[in-house]
Amino acid sequence: MAEAEGALTLSLLRHGKSSWRDASLTDFDRPLKRRGEEAAARMGRFLAEIARLPDLVLCSTARRARDTLAILLAAADHTVEVAHERGLYHASADTLLARLVAIPPGPAHIMVVGHNPGLHALAHMLSGGRGARDAIERLNVKFPTAALAQIAFPFPDPRRITEGTGRLVLFATPKSLPTA
């Protein structure tokens, strides 16, 4: 599934499952659990298989988000421009949207690696309930750790992204992926 000519794809990836084992760590500094590491690798292989790899990634600076992205990119064998941004840590849907529309034209596929509830709300906001029925139904239930939502826009310029202008084309969770 390659991107359509003249269109924009946005991938929203929630970080993998994190560990609460070390109570001395702040929420920001929590590492991934083994399950989170495995899920990130599965999602990376999945992205590589369906040829939906990003050309730009915006990633929260929280440890679990950075680690999720590093594992995903290694599993996908993909190198990409990454902007690590503190402002994405627990950002609201409105904050995430404001960041997206600040991106100049160029990338055909942008990925945001972050947190809930902001990512879940953003996926709903941008798709407006439009898209693949099964994906919408699963998104309506929840946006679990290491889940990936892909939203397609009929234009190439991120500055045109507004509420309801996209279509949810994919919603995948580590549990929904075929076992390899």
Backbone torsions as a table, in degrees:
resi	resn	phi	psi	omega
1	MET	NA	94.8	177.8
2	ALA	-88.4	156.7	179.1
3	GLU	-63.1	144.2	176.8
4	ALA	-71.3	144.5	178.6
5	GLU	-58.1	131.1	176.9
6	GLY	75.5	12.9	-179.2
7	ALA	-115.5	169.8	-180.0
8	LEU	-124.8	135.9	174.7
9	THR	-114.2	135.9	175.9
10	LEU	-120.3	123.8	174.5
11	SER	-106.6	132.2	176.3
12	LEU	-113.7	117.3	-177.4
13	LEU	-118.9	121.0	174.6
14	ARG	-82.2	142.7	178.8
15	HIS	-56.5	159.7	177.2
16	GLY	-72.2	169.0	-179.9
17	LYS	-58.4	129.2	-177.0
18	SER	-104.7	163.6	-176.6
19	SER	-97.3	140.0	174.1
20	TRP	-108.3	11.0	-173.2
21	ARG	-58.1	-44.5	-177.4
22	ASP	-94.8	100.2	-176.7
23	ALA	-67.4	-13.7	-179.7
24	SER	-79.7	-13.3	-179.0
25	LEU	-83.0	144.5	172.8
26	THR	-74.3	165.1	176.6
27	ASP	-56.2	-40.7	-178.3
28	PHE	-60.8	-32.7	-173.7
29	ASP	-97.2	4.4	-177.6
30	ARG	-67.2	134.2	177.6
31	PRO	-84.0	174.1	175.0
32	LEU	-77.8	147.6	167.6
33	LYS	-76.7	165.4	176.1
34	ARG	-55.4	-41.3	178.4
35	ARG	-59.1	-38.7	178.4
36	GLY	-67.8	-37.9	177.3
37	GLU	-64.7	-44.9	179.8
38	GLU	-63.7	-40.2	-179.9
39	ALA	-65.6	-41.5	179.2
40	ALA	-62.2	-41.3	178.1
41	ALA	-64.7	-41.4	178.4
42	ARG	-61.9	-43.4	-179.7
43	MET	-66.0	-36.0	177.1
44	GLY	-63.8	-45.1	178.0
45	ARG	-63.9	-39.1	178.5
46	PHE	-62.1	-47.6	178.6
47	LEU	-58.9	-42.8	179.6
48	ALA	-63.4	-38.2	-178.7
49	GLU	-68.4	-37.2	-177.3
50	ILE	-94.1	6.2	175.8
51	ALA	57.6	40.7	179.2
52	ARG	-117.3	53.2	-178.2
53	LEU	-89.9	140.8	-176.1
54	PRO	-78.0	158.4	171.6
55	ASP	-101.9	-11.0	177.2
56	LEU	-147.5	135.0	177.2
57	VAL	-124.6	131.1	170.0
58	LEU	-105.5	122.7	-173.2
59	CYS	-129.2	133.1	172.2
60	SER	-57.1	148.3	178.9
61	THR	-85.5	0.0	175.0
62	ALA	-60.1	142.1	-175.7
63	ARG	-55.0	-44.2	-176.4
64	ARG	-65.1	-32.1	177.5
65	ALA	-73.1	-46.1	178.9
66	ARG	-60.5	-43.8	-179.9
67	ASP	-66.1	-39.9	177.6
68	THR	-58.8	-47.7	-179.0
69	LEU	-63.5	-44.2	-178.9
70	ALA	-60.0	-43.8	-179.7
71	ILE	-67.6	-42.7	179.8
72	LEU	-60.7	-47.5	-178.6
73	LEU	-66.1	-37.4	177.4
74	ALA	-65.0	-42.9	-179.4
75	ALA	-67.4	-32.0	179.1
76	ALA	-84.5	-8.8	-175.8
77	ASP	53.2	52.7	-173.6
78	HIS	-129.7	135.1	174.7
79	THR	-111.2	135.1	-175.1
80	VAL	-151.5	156.5	173.2
81	GLU	-69.5	127.5	-179.1
82	VAL	-123.3	131.5	172.6
83	ALA	-111.0	110.3	175.7
84	HIS	-86.6	122.8	-173.0
85	GLU	-132.4	121.9	178.9
86	ARG	-59.4	-35.0	-178.1
87	GLY	-64.2	-11.5	178.2
88	LEU	-86.7	-10.3	-179.7
89	TYR	-66.9	114.0	-178.6
90	HIS	53.1	35.2	179.6
91	ALA	-70.1	146.9	175.9
92	SER	-75.5	167.8	176.7
93	ALA	-60.4	-40.4	179.7
94	ASP	-64.3	-40.6	178.4
95	THR	-65.5	-43.0	178.6
96	LEU	-62.8	-42.6	179.0
97	LEU	-63.3	-42.3	178.6
98	ALA	-60.9	-37.4	178.3
99	ARG	-68.4	-41.6	-179.4
100	LEU	-62.9	-43.4	-176.8
101	VAL	-74.6	-5.9	175.1
102	ALA	-87.1	-5.4	-179.3
103	ILE	-81.0	126.4	177.8
104	PRO	-69.8	159.3	178.4
105	PRO	-57.0	150.6	178.6
106	GLY	150.6	-66.3	-178.2
107	PRO	-69.5	137.2	177.3
108	ALA	-89.3	-18.8	-178.9
109	HIS	-143.1	115.7	179.5
110	ILE	-110.9	138.1	175.5
111	MET	-119.3	138.6	172.4
112	VAL	-115.3	126.2	176.5
113	VAL	-109.9	117.3	-174.6
114	GLY	-158.9	-140.9	-164.9
115	HIS	-133.5	162.8	170.4
116	ASN	-95.0	156.1	5.9
117	PRO	-84.8	-2.8	-175.6
118	GLY	-59.0	-45.6	-179.0
119	LEU	-64.2	-42.3	-179.3
120	HIS	-61.9	-47.1	-179.9
121	ALA	-63.8	-39.4	179.4
122	LEU	-64.3	-42.5	178.5
123	ALA	-59.0	-43.5	177.2
124	HIS	-65.3	-45.3	-177.4
125	MET	-59.9	-47.5	-173.9
126	LEU	-75.4	-34.6	-178.6
127	SER	-85.5	-23.6	-179.7
128	GLY	57.3	28.1	-179.2
129	GLY	77.5	9.6	179.9
130	ARG	-99.7	143.3	176.5
131	GLY	139.2	-161.5	-179.8
132	ALA	-62.8	123.6	-173.7
133	ARG	-55.2	-45.9	-178.5
134	ASP	-65.2	-36.5	178.4
135	ALA	-67.2	-44.0	178.6
136	ILE	-61.2	-44.4	-179.6
137	GLU	-61.2	-42.1	179.3
138	ARG	-70.9	-37.2	177.0
139	LEU	-64.2	-36.8	179.9
140	ASN	-62.8	-27.8	-178.8
141	VAL	-74.2	-54.9	177.8
142	LYS	-173.6	170.4	178.3
143	PHE	-122.6	83.3	-173.7
144	PRO	-71.5	171.3	178.5
145	THR	-58.7	143.0	-179.8
146	ALA	64.5	14.4	176.2
147	ALA	-76.3	153.0	-178.3
148	LEU	-130.0	123.9	172.9
149	ALA	-112.5	134.1	174.3
150	GLN	-118.1	128.5	-178.1
151	ILE	-119.7	129.6	180.0
152	ALA	-103.5	139.1	176.9
153	PHE	-118.1	144.6	-176.6
154	PRO	-83.2	18.8	-179.4
155	PHE	-141.5	158.0	-176.3
156	PRO	-91.4	-10.7	-171.0
157	ASP	-96.9	114.6	179.7
158	PRO	-59.2	-23.3	-179.2
159	ARG	-68.4	-12.6	179.6
160	ARG	-92.9	-3.5	-178.8
161	ILE	-66.1	125.6	174.2
162	THR	-141.7	173.3	-179.4
163	GLU	-55.5	128.5	175.0
164	GLY	77.5	7.9	-177.9
165	THR	-88.5	-6.3	-179.0
166	GLY	-109.5	173.8	175.3
167	ARG	-130.1	131.1	176.8
168	LEU	-73.8	114.2	-177.4
169	VAL	-102.3	-17.3	-177.9
170	LEU	-155.9	138.0	169.5
171	PHE	-139.8	111.7	-176.0
172	ALA	-124.6	142.3	173.3
173	THR	-121.6	158.5	178.2
174	PRO	-54.6	-37.5	-180.0
175	LYS	-69.9	-25.3	-178.3
176	SER	-83.5	-11.9	-177.5
177	LEU	-78.1	146.7	175.2
178	PRO	-63.5	143.0	178.3
179	THR	-76.0	141.7	-178.6
180	ALA	-106.9	NA	NA
